[in-house]
Amino acid sequence: MIMTAVSVLAAACCAALAVWNIVQRGKLEQQLVNTYDALSRKERECDQLKDNYASVCKRCERVYADYEEAATELEEARKEVEEARQRTEAVQNALTEVQNIWNYVGNANGQEEVS
């Protein structure tokens, strides 16, 4: 009888241990599923961040290209302004020469100098 009770108790312990193992394995499997889901979410977040980074880089490249184009246009405009300034100066010098000649011719004819 004691042997039977010990056998039943041992069988019950084995059954309880088997149930406990099944429960623990279920918990571990659920943790594994949760970890996999979290990893998948993080992977999607990383992919989205890479896409965002690539998009920002493309925008930066476009902005830089626009900046270079604007800098080139500005330099061309500065050259045009300098050329216009030089032409204006040449015209002013020519007008001064004309005025000087006019004044000289007027004085040569006996007229008063015109200022």
C-alpha positions in Angstrom: 0.0 0.0 0.0 2.8 2.4 0.9 4.5 1.5 -2.4 1.3 2.2 -4.2 0.9 5.5 -2.5 4.5 6.4 -3.2 3.9 5.4 -6.9 0.7 7.5 -7.1 2.5 10.4 -5.4 5.5 10.0 -7.8 3.1 9.8 -10.8 1.2 12.9 -9.5 4.5 14.8 -9.0 5.6 13.8 -12.5 2.2 14.9 -13.9 2.4 18.2 -12.0 6.0 18.7 -13.2 4.9 17.9 -16.8 2.0 20.5 -16.5 4.4 23.0 -15.0 6.8 22.5 -17.9 4.0 22.9 -20.4 2.9 26.1 -18.7 6.5 27.4 -18.6 7.0 26.5 -22.2 3.8 28.3 -23.1 5.0 31.4 -21.2 8.4 31.2 -22.9 6.7 30.8 -26.3 4.6 33.8 -25.6 7.7 35.8 -24.6 9.3 34.7 -27.8 6.3 35.8 -29.8 6.3 39.2 -28.0 10.0 39.6 -28.5 9.7 38.8 -32.2 6.8 41.3 -32.5 8.8 44.0 -30.8 11.8 43.2 -33.0 9.6 43.5 -36.1 8.2 46.8 -35.0 11.8 48.1 -34.3 12.8 46.9 -37.7 9.9 48.7 -39.4 10.8 51.9 -37.4 14.5 51.5 -38.6 13.3 51.1 -42.2 11.1 54.2 -41.9 14.0 56.2 -40.3 16.3 55.1 -43.2 13.6 56.3 -45.7 13.3 59.6 -43.8 17.0 60.0 -43.8 17.3 59.3 -47.5 14.5 61.8 -48.2 16.2 64.5 -46.1 19.5 63.8 -47.9 17.7 64.3 -51.2 16.2 67.5 -50.1 19.6 68.7 -48.8 21.1 67.9 -52.1 18.4 69.9 -53.9 18.8 72.8 -51.6 22.6 72.8 -52.0 22.2 72.6 -55.8 19.8 75.6 -55.6 22.3 77.4 -53.4 25.1 76.8 -55.9 22.8 78.0 -58.7 21.9 81.1 -56.8 25.5 81.8 -55.9 26.4 81.6 -59.6 23.6 83.9 -60.6 24.6 86.3 -57.8 28.2 86.3 -59.1 27.0 87.0 -62.7 24.8 89.8 -61.4 27.7 91.3 -59.5 29.8 91.2 -62.8 26.9 92.9 -64.6 26.7 95.6 -62.0 30.4 96.2 -62.2 30.3 96.4 -66.0 27.3 98.8 -65.7 29.3 100.9 -63.2 32.3 101.0 -65.5 30.1 102.0 -68.4 28.4 104.7 -66.3 31.8 106.0 -65.3 32.9 106.0 -68.9 29.8 108.0 -69.9 30.4 110.4 -67.0 34.0 110.9 -68.1 32.9 111.4 -71.7 30.3 114.0 -70.6 33.0 115.7 -68.6 35.2 115.8 -71.7 32.3 117.2 -73.7 31.7 119.8 -71.1 35.4 120.7 -71.1 35.4 121.0 -74.9 32.2 123.0 -74.8 33.8 125.4 -72.3 37.0 125.6 -74.2 35.2 126.3 -77.5 33.0 128.9 -75.8 36.1 130.6 -74.4 37.9 130.5 -77.7 35.0 132.4 -79.3 35.3 135.1 -76.7 32.3 133.9 -74.6 32.3 133.5 -70.9 33.0 130.1 -69.5 29.9 128.1 -68.8 29.8 126.1 -65.7 
